[in-house]
Amino acid sequence: MSASPSRARWLLPALVAVAWLALGGVSGPFAGKLSEVSTNDSTAFLPASAEATEVSERVKSFGDARGLPAVVVAERTSGLTQADRDYLGGLDLPGEASPVIPSQRDDQAAQVVVLVDPEDPAGAVDGIRARLTSPPDGLTVLVAGPAAQVADLKEAFGGIDGLLLLVAGAVVAVILVLVYRSPLLPFVVLLSGVFALGLASLAVYLLADGGVLDLNGQSQGILFILVFGAATDYALLLVSRFREELRDTEDRFTAMRTAWRATIEPIAASAGTVVLGVLCLLFSDLNSNKGLGPVAAIGIGAAFLASVTFLPAALVLLGRSAFWPLRPKLGSPHPEASGLWSRIAKVISARPRATWVITTLVLLVGVAFVPQLQASGTAQSDVFLTDVDSVAGQEVLSRHFPGGTGAPTVVLARSAAAQRVTAAAQDVDGVSSVRPAGEADDLVRLDVVLDDPADSEAAVATVQRLREAVRAVPDADAKVGGPTATQLDTQNTSERDRLVIIPIVLVVIFLVLALLLRSLLAPLLLIATVVLSFGATMGVSALVFNGIFDFPGADPVVPLFGFVFLVALGIDYNIFLMTRVREEAASIGTREGVLRGLTITGGVITSAGVVLAATFSALAVLPILFLAQIAFIVAFGVLLDTFVVRSLLVPALGVDLGRRIWWPSKLARGKE
């Protein structure tokens, strides 16, 4: 009779492990299929209320306006030859192609504008490029324009499925080997992350394929990193507590039961905080931001499930062997009691107020540089960190044609006001030419060619002036759309999202912390420290982006994403620390509880921060400006939060305030 309960203890974790192995076999391949259901066309991200979106819908009634422009541009600096012109004129291009348009500035370049299928611009551009074979010697032929940018973005994101996963996995594996000095444990933790990614990929694929959410390359990359980083963070917390319990408990099952019960609350609170934080992106007006919210939430949810089911099952089956060759022995001393974090705790205990004041002043120095962050937007061609044909082609176009040639701004107005709207548009500084492009449903379409490249900030400013000018024409009901207007509306919408979503995130996280810590003062202090850390991070990022990397600026959405991820993820480490502090404070008092909590959790939280920073750094392998900036912001911010805020600032505040930090809960009236 006694053998049956023993077998039952083994049976449940074995069944859980087998179930995850089966689920992983089914869901794993979907991580490589996400590119099939993602889109990188920025025109699909604007809300229906945006002016550029409204114009895009209305121009569908104009038969010649249904394509996305790709511009084939040819250049010979010594002057085009007749063979060059014959070559361009004889190209068999997919889509509706214009005649060969020579440069009016010189005789060194010509272009052909091709309207391609907006449903598959990347495929159409690939087809165009495939036909540009064997040009005359000395003739440079490239494809530029909005369609070519979409194609180059798709190619740039092509490394997500393989390269990003390989780099992130290798980084995590190296760090885990250094932390645990065990060859087996990193494999188990990584396997937990792989299973979580497979589950998340399956869910996201089905939802994106069904049109429930929007997925793009940026969201896909962030999903991969979030899942690996979060799964590893949760694993480190559970593994650390399991190892701690194995030193005090002979039975592995009892040790895991105690460790699981002690860590489920902070892990669940951490996951819940991040999920609620990223879901605040649903309040965004940009479809790309709105899509990232549920994608990231699904990833965190999958990481949580794998970390609290598969990982404990695998660890309890392996027992002390998981830590080979440094197996924790029953009765062995806890290394945390006399290590680095014990010495840091003694320093904080001796001078708590001086510690938090000096730390705060140092962080405020970083905050002072926030105004130098250039986040008003960048040209679409600046999003690439490597040389691509669409950017090189745009440079050729700018040398020989008005910058907006091939990607005109579209003005729609009442037919009766066509002449007045045309005159108003021609008077706008930065407009090269205005020409009628058809009539439909009592509307006239005007194609406006800008002096500057359509994706440049100068062109965006021109479109803003153009809108003001044509709106002032009485009874015209004029609206401005096109690629540059789309960029302008995207920037404006991003700025609106930032103002709306940041306060919502702060309120949501405050409520989660208040429920978790049963306090009102502690959550306010924790949020204040993380916001201070975020400000310092953005200030340092401004210095690095401007002075070291010489980036051309940043998209307005970069500060928003940086805030959402840093605040949500930064609060994680405070949750890990303060839940342990609260547990200790109930028996030994708040001040001693803070110091003991710091000593015990210091190593594991620091390791978790390093892992998360390293995994986010892996985003930099993709040659996209936005991802490189997010990679630096989150990686630096997490390290700053781990080594400064959570290690010095928060514990020093806790020791200085004592039991008052728990106000108004019972602990505020407990032992100091």
C-alpha positions as CSV (number, residue, x, y, z in Angstrom):
1,M,0.0,0.0,0.0
2,S,2.9,2.4,0.7
3,A,4.3,2.1,-2.8
4,S,1.2,3.5,-4.5
5,P,1.5,7.0,-3.1
6,S,5.2,7.0,-4.0
7,R,4.4,6.1,-7.6
8,A,1.7,8.7,-7.7
9,R,4.2,11.3,-6.7
10,W,6.2,10.5,-9.8
11,L,3.3,10.0,-12.1
12,L,1.9,13.6,-12.1
13,P,5.2,15.4,-13.0
14,A,5.9,12.7,-15.5
15,L,2.5,13.2,-17.2
16,V,3.0,17.0,-17.2
17,A,6.4,16.6,-18.8
18,V,5.1,14.2,-21.5
19,A,2.2,16.5,-22.2
20,W,4.5,19.4,-22.8
21,L,6.7,17.3,-25.0
22,A,3.7,16.4,-27.1
23,L,2.5,20.0,-27.2
24,G,5.9,21.2,-28.2
25,G,6.0,18.7,-31.1
26,V,2.8,20.2,-32.4
27,S,3.3,23.9,-31.7
28,G,7.1,24.2,-32.3
29,P,7.0,24.5,-36.1
30,F,4.6,27.5,-35.9
31,A,7.5,29.7,-34.7
32,G,8.9,29.5,-38.2
33,K,5.5,30.1,-39.8
34,L,4.7,33.5,-38.2
35,S,6.3,35.4,-41.1
36,E,3.5,33.9,-43.4
37,V,0.8,35.9,-41.5
38,S,2.7,39.1,-40.8
39,T,2.6,42.3,-42.7
40,N,5.1,45.2,-42.7
41,D,3.1,47.7,-44.8
42,S,2.8,50.9,-42.6
43,T,-0.3,52.0,-44.5
44,A,-2.3,49.2,-42.9
45,F,-1.4,50.4,-39.4
46,L,-3.3,53.7,-39.3
47,P,-6.8,53.9,-37.8
48,A,-9.8,54.3,-40.0
49,S,-10.3,57.9,-38.7
50,A,-6.9,59.1,-40.0
51,E,-7.1,61.4,-43.0
52,A,-4.6,59.4,-45.0
53,T,-6.7,56.3,-44.4
54,E,-9.8,58.1,-45.6
55,V,-8.1,59.3,-48.7
56,S,-6.7,55.8,-49.4
57,E,-10.3,54.4,-49.2
58,R,-11.8,57.1,-51.4
59,V,-9.1,56.8,-54.2
60,K,-10.2,53.2,-54.8
61,S,-13.0,54.7,-57.0
62,F,-10.3,56.1,-59.3
63,G,-9.3,53.2,-61.6
64,D,-5.7,54.2,-61.9
65,A,-5.1,54.7,-58.2
66,R,-5.2,51.1,-56.9
67,G,-1.6,50.2,-56.9
68,L,1.4,50.9,-54.6
69,P,4.2,52.7,-56.5
70,A,7.5,51.0,-57.2
71,V,10.0,53.2,-59.1
72,V,12.6,51.7,-61.4
73,V,15.3,54.2,-61.7
74,A,18.4,54.0,-63.9
75,E,21.5,56.3,-63.7
76,R,24.6,56.8,-65.9
77,T,26.6,59.7,-64.6
78,S,28.2,60.3,-68.0
79,G,24.8,60.6,-69.6
80,L,22.2,58.1,-70.7
81,T,22.7,56.4,-74.1
82,Q,20.0,55.3,-76.5
83,A,20.7,51.7,-75.5
84,D,19.9,52.7,-71.9
85,R,16.6,54.2,-72.9
86,D,15.8,51.2,-75.1
87,Y,16.6,48.8,-72.2
88,L,14.2,50.7,-69.9
89,G,11.5,50.9,-72.5
90,G,11.7,47.2,-73.3
91,L,11.3,45.9,-69.7
92,D,8.4,43.6,-69.2
93,L,7.3,44.7,-65.7
94,P,4.5,43.3,-63.6
95,G,1.9,45.9,-62.8
96,E,0.8,49.0,-64.5
97,A,4.0,50.8,-65.8
98,S,4.4,54.4,-66.9
99,P,6.4,55.4,-70.0
100,V,10.1,56.1,-69.4
101,I,10.4,59.5,-67.7
102,P,13.8,61.2,-68.3
103,S,15.3,63.6,-65.8
104,Q,14.5,67.3,-66.5
105,R,17.6,68.4,-64.5
106,D,20.1,66.5,-66.6
107,D,20.4,63.6,-69.0
108,Q,21.9,61.2,-66.5
109,A,18.8,59.3,-65.2
110,A,15.4,58.1,-66.1
111,Q,12.6,56.3,-64.3
112,V,9.6,54.1,-64.8
113,V,6.8,54.1,-62.2
114,V,5.1,50.8,-61.7
115,L,1.8,50.5,-59.7
116,V,1.9,47.0,-58.1
117,D,-0.6,45.0,-56.2
118,P,-0.9,46.5,-52.7
119,E,-1.8,43.1,-51.3
120,D,1.6,41.7,-52.1
121,P,4.0,44.6,-52.8
122,A,7.1,42.6,-51.7
123,G,6.3,39.8,-54.2
124,A,5.7,42.3,-57.0
125,V,9.0,44.1,-56.3
126,D,10.9,40.8,-56.2
127,G,9.4,40.1,-59.6
128,I,10.5,43.5,-60.9
129,R,14.0,43.0,-59.6
130,A,14.2,39.6,-61.2
131,R,13.6,41.2,-64.6
132,L,16.3,43.8,-64.2
133,T,19.0,41.4,-65.5
134,S,21.8,42.3,-67.9
135,P,21.5,46.1,-68.1
136,P,23.9,47.9,-70.4
137,D,27.4,48.1,-69.0
138,G,27.8,51.1,-66.7
139,L,24.1,51.6,-66.1
140,T,22.9,51.4,-62.5
141,V,19.3,50.2,-62.2
142,L,17.5,50.1,-58.8
143,V,14.0,49.8,-57.5
144,A,12.8,52.5,-55.0
145,G,9.5,53.8,-53.8
146,P,7.0,52.7,-51.1
147,A,6.6,49.2,-52.5
148,A,10.4,48.6,-52.6
149,Q,10.6,49.7,-48.9
150,V,8.0,47.1,-48.0
151,A,10.0,44.5,-49.8
152,D,13.3,45.4,-48.1
153,L,11.6,45.4,-44.7
154,K,10.3,41.9,-45.4
155,E,13.8,40.8,-46.3
156,A,15.3,42.5,-43.2
157,F,12.8,40.7,-41.0
158,G,13.6,37.4,-42.7
159,G,16.2,36.7,-40.0
160,I,13.7,36.5,-37.2
161,D,12.8,32.9,-37.6
162,G,16.4,31.6,-37.4
163,L,19.1,34.2,-36.5
164,L,17.2,35.9,-33.7
165,L,16.3,32.6,-32.0
166,L,19.8,31.3,-32.4
167,V,21.4,34.4,-30.9
168,A,18.9,34.7,-28.0
169,G,19.2,31.0,-27.2
170,A,23.0,31.0,-27.2
171,V,23.2,34.1,-25.0
172,V,20.8,32.6,-22.5
173,A,22.6,29.3,-22.5
174,V,26.0,30.9,-21.8
175,I,24.6,33.1,-19.0
176,L,22.9,30.1,-17.3
177,V,26.0,28.0,-17.5
178,L,28.0,30.8,-15.8
179,V,25.3,31.2,-13.2
180,Y,24.7,27.6,-12.2
181,R,27.9,26.0,-13.5
182,S,25.8,23.0,-14.6
183,P,25.5,21.6,-18.1
184,L,22.0,20.0,-17.4
185,L,20.1,22.8,-15.8
186,P,20.5,25.4,-18.6
187,F,19.1,22.8,-21.0
188,V,16.0,22.3,-18.9
189,V,15.4,26.1,-18.6
190,L,15.9,26.6,-22.3
191,L,13.6,23.7,-23.1
192,S,10.9,25.5,-21.0
193,G,11.4,28.6,-23.0
194,V,11.2,26.7,-26.3
195,F,8.0,25.1,-25.3
196,A,6.6,28.5,-24.2
197,L,7.6,30.0,-27.6
198,G,6.0,27.1,-29.5
199,L,2.7,27.6,-27.5
200,A,2.7,31.3,-28.0
201,S,3.5,31.0,-31.7
202,L,0.7,28.6,-32.3
203,A,-1.8,30.9,-30.6
204,V,-0.5,34.0,-32.4
205,Y,-0.5,32.3,-35.8
206,L,-4.1,31.1,-35.5
207,L,-5.3,34.5,-34.3
208,A,-3.3,36.4,-37.0
209,D,-4.4,34.0,-39.7
210,G,-8.0,34.4,-38.6
211,G,-7.7,38.2,-38.8
212,V,-8.2,38.7,-35.0
213,L,-5.0,40.5,-34.5
214,D,-2.3,42.3,-36.6
215,L,1.2,40.9,-36.6
216,N,4.3,42.6,-38.1
217,G,8.0,41.9,-38.0
218,Q,8.6,44.1,-35.0
219,S,5.9,42.4,-33.0
220,Q,7.3,39.0,-34.0
221,G,10.8,39.9,-32.9
222,I,9.6,41.3,-29.6
223,L,7.5,38.2,-29.0
224,F,10.5,35.9,-29.4
225,I,12.6,38.0,-27.0
226,L,9.9,38.4,-24.4
227,V,9.1,34.7,-24.3
228,F,12.7,33.7,-23.8
229,G,13.5,36.5,-21.4
230,A,10.3,36.1,-19.2
231,A,10.5,32.3,-19.2
232,T,14.1,32.4,-18.1
233,D,13.4,35.0,-15.4
234,Y,10.6,32.9,-13.9
235,A,12.8,29.9,-14.1
236,L,15.6,31.5,-12.2
237,L,13.2,32.5,-9.4
238,L,11.8,29.0,-9.1
239,V,15.2,27.2,-9.5
240,S,16.8,29.4,-6.9
241,R,14.1,28.7,-4.3
242,F,14.1,25.0,-5.1
243,R,17.9,24.9,-4.6
244,E,17.4,26.8,-1.3
245,E,14.8,24.3,-0.1
246,L,17.0,21.3,-1.1
247,R,19.6,22.5,1.4
248,D,16.9,22.3,4.2
249,T,14.8,19.4,3.0
250,E,15.8,15.9,2.2
251,D,12.7,15.0,0.0
252,R,12.8,16.6,-3.4
253,F,9.0,16.6,-3.7
254,T,8.5,18.5,-0.4
255,A,11.2,20.9,-1.5
256,M,9.5,21.6,-4.8
257,R,6.1,21.9,-3.2
258,T,7.5,24.6,-0.8
259,A,9.4,26.3,-3.6
260,W,6.4,26.4,-5.9
261,R,4.1,27.7,-3.3
262,A,6.6,30.4,-2.3
263,T,7.2,31.6,-5.9
264,I,3.9,31.2,-7.6
265,E,2.6,34.5,-6.1
266,P,5.5,36.7,-7.3
267,I,5.7,34.9,-10.6
268,A,2.0,35.2,-11.2
269,A,2.0,38.9,-10.1
270,S,5.0,39.6,-12.4
271,A,3.4,37.9,-15.3
272,G,0.1,39.6,-14.6
273,T,1.7,43.0,-14.4
274,V,3.5,42.6,-17.7
275,V,0.3,41.2,-19.4
276,L,-1.8,44.0,-18.1
277,G,0.9,46.6,-19.0
278,V,1.2,45.4,-22.6
279,L,-2.5,45.1,-23.0
280,C,-2.7,48.8,-22.3
281,L,-1.5,49.1,-25.9
282,L,-5.0,48.2,-27.0
283,F,-5.9,51.8,-26.2
284,S,-3.6,52.8,-29.1
285,D,-5.0,54.2,-32.3
286,L,-2.2,52.6,-34.3
287,N,-3.0,49.0,-35.4
288,S,0.6,48.0,-35.2
289,N,0.7,49.0,-31.5
290,K,-2.7,47.6,-30.8
291,G,-1.6,44.3,-32.3
292,L,1.6,44.1,-30.2
293,G,-0.4,44.2,-27.0
294,P,-2.2,40.8,-27.3
295,V,0.9,39.3,-29.1
296,A,3.1,40.2,-26.1
297,A,0.5,39.2,-23.6
298,I,0.1,35.8,-25.2
299,G,3.9,35.4,-25.1
300,I,4.1,36.2,-21.4
301,G,1.1,33.9,-20.6
302,A,2.8,31.0,-22.4
303,A,6.1,31.7,-20.5
304,F,4.2,31.7,-17.2
305,L,2.4,28.4,-18.0
306,A,5.6,26.6,-19.0
307,S,7.5,28.0,-16.0
308,V,4.9,26.8,-13.4
309,T,4.1,23.5,-14.9
310,F,6.7,22.0,-17.2
311,L,9.7,23.4,-15.3
312,P,8.8,22.2,-11.8
313,A,7.8,18.8,-13.2
314,A,11.2,18.5,-14.9
315,L,13.1,19.7,-11.9
316,V,11.4,17.4,-9.4
317,L,12.0,14.4,-11.8
318,L,15.7,15.3,-11.9
319,G,16.0,16.3,-8.2
320,R,19.5,17.3,-7.1
321,S,20.9,15.8,-10.3
322,A,19.7,18.9,-12.1
323,F,22.5,20.9,-10.4
324,W,25.3,18.4,-11.2
325,P,28.1,18.7,-10.5
326,L,27.4,21.2,-7.7
327,R,24.5,19.4,-6.1
328,P,22.9,21.1,-3.1
329,K,23.4,18.8,-0.1
330,L,21.1,18.6,2.9
331,G,22.3,20.8,5.7
332,S,24.8,22.6,3.5
333,P,25.2,26.4,4.2
334,H,23.3,28.9,2.2
335,P,25.9,30.9,0.2
336,E,23.7,34.0,0.2
337,A,24.3,34.5,3.9
338,S,27.9,35.5,3.5
339,G,28.3,36.7,-0.1
340,L,28.3,39.9,-2.0
341,W,24.7,40.7,-1.3
342,S,25.2,40.3,2.4
343,R,28.0,43.0,2.3
344,I,25.7,45.3,0.2
345,A,23.0,44.9,2.8
346,K,25.3,45.9,5.6
347,V,26.3,49.1,3.7
348,I,22.7,50.0,3.2
349,S,21.9,49.2,6.8
350,A,24.6,51.6,8.0
351,R,23.6,54.5,5.8
352,P,20.2,54.0,4.3
353,R,19.3,57.7,3.8
354,A,22.6,58.6,2.2
355,T,22.3,55.6,-0.1
356,W,18.9,56.5,-1.5
357,V,19.6,60.3,-1.8
358,I,22.9,59.8,-3.7
359,T,21.3,57.1,-5.9
360,T,18.4,59.4,-6.7
361,L,20.7,62.3,-7.6
362,V,22.8,60.1,-9.9
363,L,19.6,59.0,-11.7
364,L,18.4,62.6,-12.0
365,V,21.6,63.4,-13.9
366,G,20.5,60.9,-16.6
367,V,17.0,62.4,-16.6
368,A,18.4,65.8,-17.4
369,F,19.4,64.6,-20.9
370,V,15.9,63.4,-21.8
371,P,15.2,66.7,-23.8
372,Q,18.0,65.7,-26.2
373,L,16.1,62.6,-27.4
374,Q,15.0,63.1,-30.9
375,A,11.8,61.2,-31.2
376,S,9.7,63.2,-33.6
377,G,10.1,60.7,-36.4
378,T,12.5,59.6,-39.1
379,A,12.4,59.0,-42.8
380,Q,11.2,55.6,-43.8
381,S,14.5,55.1,-45.6
382,D,16.3,55.6,-42.3
383,V,14.8,52.6,-40.7
384,F,17.4,50.4,-42.3
385,L,20.8,50.0,-40.7
386,T,22.3,48.3,-43.7
387,D,22.5,49.2,-47.4
388,V,19.3,48.3,-49.3
389,D,18.2,48.9,-52.8
390,S,15.2,51.0,-51.9
391,V,17.4,53.6,-50.1
392,A,20.1,53.6,-52.8
393,G,17.4,54.1,-55.4
394,Q,15.8,56.9,-53.5
395,E,19.2,58.7,-53.4
396,V,19.5,58.4,-57.1
397,L,15.9,59.8,-57.6
398,S,16.8,62.7,-55.3
399,R,19.8,63.6,-57.3
400,H,18.0,63.8,-60.6
401,F,14.2,64.3,-59.9
402,P,12.0,66.2,-57.5
403,G,12.2,64.1,-54.3
404,G,8.6,63.1,-54.3
405,T,8.5,61.8,-57.9
406,G,7.1,58.3,-58.0
407,A,5.3,58.6,-54.7
408,P,3.1,61.7,-55.1
409,T,0.9,63.1,-52.3
410,V,-2.8,62.8,-53.1
411,V,-5.3,65.6,-52.7
412,L,-9.0,64.9,-53.0
413,A,-11.4,67.8,-53.3
414,R,-14.8,68.7,-54.7
415,S,-14.7,68.9,-58.5
416,A,-16.1,72.5,-58.5
417,A,-13.2,73.6,-56.4
418,A,-10.4,71.9,-58.4
419,Q,-8.8,75.1,-59.8
420,R,-8.8,76.9,-56.4
421,V,-7.4,73.9,-54.6
422,T,-4.7,73.5,-57.3
423,A,-3.7,77.1,-56.9
424,A,-3.5,76.8,-53.2
425,A,-1.4,73.7,-53.4
426,Q,1.0,75.2,-55.9
427,D,1.7,78.1,-53.6
428,V,2.8,75.8,-50.8
429,D,6.6,75.9,-50.1
430,G,8.1,72.5,-50.9
431,V,5.6,71.6,-53.6
432,S,7.2,70.9,-57.0
433,S,4.2,70.3,-59.2
434,V,0.4,69.7,-59.1
435,R,-1.4,67.8,-61.8
436,P,-5.0,66.5,-62.2
437,A,-5.2,62.7,-62.0
438,G,-8.9,62.0,-62.6
439,E,-12.4,62.6,-61.4
440,A,-14.9,60.2,-59.8
441,D,-18.1,60.7,-57.7
442,D,-17.9,64.5,-57.8
443,L,-14.3,64.4,-56.5
444,V,-11.2,65.4,-58.3
445,R,-7.8,63.8,-57.6
446,L,-4.7,65.9,-57.7
447,D,-1.2,64.3,-57.6
448,V,1.2,66.6,-55.8
449,V,4.9,66.0,-56.3
450,L,7.1,67.3,-53.5
451,D,10.6,68.8,-53.7
452,D,11.9,66.4,-51.0
453,P,11.9,62.6,-50.9
454,A,8.4,61.4,-49.9
455,D,9.6,59.7,-46.8
456,S,11.7,62.6,-45.5
457,E,10.9,64.8,-42.5
458,A,11.1,67.8,-44.9
459,A,8.3,66.2,-47.0
460,V,6.3,65.6,-43.8
461,A,6.5,69.3,-43.0
462,T,5.4,70.2,-46.5
463,V,2.4,67.9,-46.3
464,Q,1.4,69.6,-43.0
465,R,1.6,73.0,-44.7
466,L,-0.3,71.5,-47.7
467,R,-3.1,70.3,-45.5
468,E,-3.5,73.7,-43.9
469,A,-3.5,75.4,-47.4
470,V,-6.1,73.2,-49.1
471,R,-8.4,73.1,-46.0
472,A,-8.6,76.9,-46.1
473,V,-10.2,76.7,-49.6
474,P,-14.0,77.3,-49.1
475,D,-16.4,74.5,-50.1
476,A,-13.6,72.2,-51.2
477,D,-13.7,69.6,-48.5
478,A,-10.1,68.9,-49.4
479,K,-8.2,66.0,-47.8
480,V,-4.6,65.0,-48.2
481,G,-3.3,61.4,-48.4
482,G,-0.5,59.4,-49.9
483,P,2.7,57.9,-48.5
484,T,4.0,61.1,-46.9
485,A,0.6,61.9,-45.3
486,T,0.5,58.3,-44.0
487,Q,3.9,59.0,-42.3
488,L,2.6,62.3,-40.9
489,D,-0.6,60.7,-39.5
490,T,1.4,57.8,-38.0
491,Q,3.7,60.2,-36.2
492,N,0.7,62.2,-34.9
493,T,-1.1,59.1,-33.8
494,S,2.0,57.8,-32.0
495,E,2.3,61.0,-30.0
496,R,-1.4,60.8,-29.1
497,D,-0.9,57.2,-28.0
498,R,2.1,58.1,-25.8
499,L,0.0,60.7,-23.9
500,V,-2.9,58.3,-23.4
501,I,-1.3,55.0,-22.7
502,I,1.5,56.0,-20.3
503,P,-0.9,57.2,-17.5
504,I,-3.1,54.0,-18.0
505,V,-0.1,51.8,-17.6
506,L,0.9,53.6,-14.3
507,V,-2.6,53.2,-12.9
508,V,-2.8,49.5,-13.8
509,I,0.5,48.7,-12.3
510,F,-0.3,50.6,-9.1
511,L,-3.5,48.6,-8.7
512,V,-1.6,45.3,-9.1
513,L,1.1,46.2,-6.6
514,A,-1.5,47.5,-4.1
515,L,-3.3,44.2,-4.2
516,L,-0.1,42.2,-4.0
517,L,1.6,44.1,-1.2
518,R,-1.6,45.1,0.6
519,S,-0.2,48.6,0.8
520,L,-0.7,52.0,-0.8
521,L,2.6,53.7,0.0
522,A,4.9,50.9,-1.2
523,P,3.4,50.7,-4.7
524,L,3.7,54.5,-5.1
525,L,7.4,54.4,-4.1
526,L,8.1,51.4,-6.3
527,I,6.4,53.0,-9.3
528,A,8.3,56.3,-8.6
529,T,11.6,54.5,-8.6
530,V,10.9,52.7,-11.9
531,V,9.7,55.9,-13.6
532,L,12.9,57.6,-12.4
533,S,14.9,54.7,-13.8
534,F,13.1,55.0,-17.1
535,G,13.8,58.7,-17.3
536,A,17.5,58.1,-16.7
537,T,17.5,55.4,-19.3
538,M,16.0,57.6,-21.9
539,G,18.5,60.4,-21.1
540,V,21.4,58.0,-21.5
541,S,19.9,56.6,-24.6
542,A,19.7,60.1,-26.1
543,L,23.4,60.6,-25.5
544,V,24.2,57.2,-27.0
545,F,21.9,57.6,-30.0
546,N,23.1,61.1,-30.9
547,G,26.8,60.9,-29.9
548,I,27.9,57.3,-30.4
549,F,25.6,55.7,-32.9
550,D,24.8,58.9,-34.8
551,F,21.2,57.7,-35.4
552,P,19.0,60.0,-37.5
553,G,16.4,60.2,-34.7
554,A,13.7,57.9,-33.5
555,D,10.1,57.1,-34.2
556,P,7.6,58.6,-31.7
557,V,6.6,55.1,-30.7
558,V,10.1,54.3,-29.3
559,P,9.6,56.1,-26.0
560,L,6.2,54.5,-25.6
561,F,7.5,51.0,-26.2
562,G,10.5,51.7,-24.0
563,F,8.2,52.9,-21.2
564,V,5.7,50.0,-21.4
565,F,8.5,47.3,-21.4
566,L,10.8,49.0,-18.9
567,V,8.1,49.9,-16.4
568,A,6.3,46.5,-16.7
569,L,9.6,44.5,-16.6
570,G,11.3,46.8,-14.1
571,I,8.4,46.3,-11.7
572,D,9.1,42.5,-12.0
573,Y,12.3,42.7,-10.0
574,N,10.7,44.9,-7.3
575,I,7.9,42.4,-7.1
576,F,10.4,39.6,-6.6
577,L,12.2,41.6,-3.9
578,M,9.3,43.0,-2.1
579,T,7.2,39.9,-1.9
580,R,10.2,38.2,-0.2
581,V,10.7,41.3,2.1
582,R,7.0,41.1,3.1
583,E,7.3,37.4,3.9
584,E,10.4,38.1,6.1
585,A,9.0,41.3,7.6
586,A,6.0,39.4,9.1
587,S,8.4,37.5,11.4
588,I,11.6,39.6,11.9
589,G,10.4,43.2,11.2
590,T,10.6,45.4,8.1
591,R,14.1,46.7,8.4
592,E,15.7,43.3,9.0
593,G,13.2,41.9,6.4
594,V,14.4,44.3,3.7
595,L,18.0,43.4,4.4
596,R,17.4,39.6,4.5
597,G,15.2,39.9,1.4
598,L,17.9,41.7,-0.5
599,T,20.6,39.2,0.6
600,I,18.5,36.2,-0.4
601,T,17.1,37.5,-3.7
602,G,20.1,39.6,-4.8
603,G,21.8,36.9,-6.8
604,V,18.8,35.4,-8.6
605,I,17.3,38.8,-9.5
606,T,20.6,40.1,-10.8
607,S,21.0,37.0,-12.9
608,A,17.4,37.4,-14.2
609,G,18.2,41.0,-15.1
610,V,21.3,40.1,-17.0
611,V,19.5,37.4,-18.9
612,L,16.6,39.7,-19.9
613,A,19.0,42.5,-20.9
614,A,21.1,40.0,-23.0
615,T,18.0,38.6,-24.7
616,F,16.7,42.0,-25.6
617,S,20.2,42.9,-26.9
618,A,19.7,40.1,-29.4
619,L,17.2,42.3,-31.2
620,A,20.1,44.3,-32.5
621,V,21.1,41.5,-34.9
622,L,18.1,42.6,-37.1
623,P,19.2,45.6,-39.2
624,I,16.2,47.8,-38.2
625,L,16.6,51.2,-36.5
626,F,13.5,50.8,-34.3
627,L,14.6,47.4,-33.0
628,A,18.2,48.5,-32.4
629,Q,16.9,51.4,-30.3
630,I,14.4,49.3,-28.3
631,A,17.2,46.7,-27.7
632,F,19.5,49.3,-26.2
633,I,16.8,51.1,-24.2
634,V,15.4,47.9,-22.6
635,A,18.8,46.2,-22.1
636,F,20.4,49.3,-20.5
637,G,17.2,50.1,-18.5
638,V,16.9,46.6,-17.1
639,L,20.5,46.6,-16.0
640,L,20.1,50.0,-14.4
641,D,17.0,48.8,-12.7
642,T,18.6,45.6,-11.5
643,F,22.0,46.9,-10.3
644,V,21.0,50.4,-9.0
645,V,17.2,50.8,-8.4
646,R,16.4,47.3,-7.0
647,S,19.8,46.8,-5.4
648,L,20.3,50.2,-3.7
649,L,17.5,52.6,-4.1
650,V,14.5,50.4,-3.1
651,P,16.2,48.6,-0.2
652,A,17.5,51.9,1.2
653,L,14.1,53.5,1.1
654,G,12.6,50.4,2.8
655,V,15.2,50.5,5.6
656,D,14.8,54.2,6.0
657,L,11.0,54.2,6.1
658,G,10.7,51.0,8.1
659,R,7.3,49.6,8.8
660,R,5.7,52.9,7.4
661,I,6.3,51.6,3.9
662,W,3.4,49.1,4.4
663,W,0.8,51.7,5.2
664,P,-2.1,51.2,5.7
665,S,-1.8,47.4,6.2
666,K,-1.3,45.7,9.5
667,L,2.5,45.4,8.9
668,A,2.7,49.2,9.2
669,R,1.8,48.7,12.9
670,G,4.1,45.7,13.3
671,K,7.7,45.3,14.2
672,E,10.0,48.0,13.0
